[in-house]
């Protein structure tokens, strides 16, 4: 075996070792949370519980935290916001990528400028608008403020620019109009970008605690993150029960990311290739 191949194998093993170490460091907090959630009440962490694994903490956390309604609210709001953002981002992204009109670059710069403005700075005017529209303490207050997003528009615009124009020209020669081209040609090819936008938006809305805290006061509109915050206030010292509640609130987004991770990675890797 040559010296070059030996060096290559050594570097490969070294890279794998570094990646495994990094993965362990990243997953260690999640492992501690999971193991603690199975520990008996009054303890902090047991690798192997004396009485064996038990789901009693999860059953108690689910019932005491009243997560069923919170899960429905978070799922409905997250899916609604995600649907609106996919719709608006696809239309605006396609227009910015393909249509030639005056002021297109200026409009793109304005959209990108919105990315540096924290939502907290807009909370007062947003609250006043929602109050004017009688939307406070409604699902509309949780959905409409983030129905469009500059990141989603930019993401779809960048991905559309990677698709050859010849495909659209061929569809136009067959008699397809702009909307038909977008729906039947561009969107199927943009599935990685759509999955990426779906994951970013859904996870962001699922983990959002700011909008429900500011724009709603009705208990029936409580989301998962608000339920978890209230649960933490009640069971501050009961770590196994609290970690079970954290696992319950986190599990859906982890499962969702694992399902769409391949398309997510592809969508991130293929955007930003062309300006």
Buried (B, 14 or more C-beta within 10 A) or exposed (E): EEEEEEEEEEEEEEEEEEEEEEEEEEEEEEEEBBBBBBBEEEEEBBEEBEEEEBEBBBEBBBEEBBBEBBBEBBBBBBBBBBBBBBEBBBBBBBBBBBEEEEEEEEBBEEBEEBEEEEEEEEBEEBBEBBEEEEBBBBBBBBBBBBBBBBBBBBBBBBBBBBBEEEEBEEBBEEEBEBEEBBEEBBBEBBEBBBBBBBBBBBBBBBBBEEBBBBBBEEEEBBBBBBBBBBBEEEBEEBBBBBBBBBBBBBEBBEEBEEEBEEBBEBBBEBBEEEE
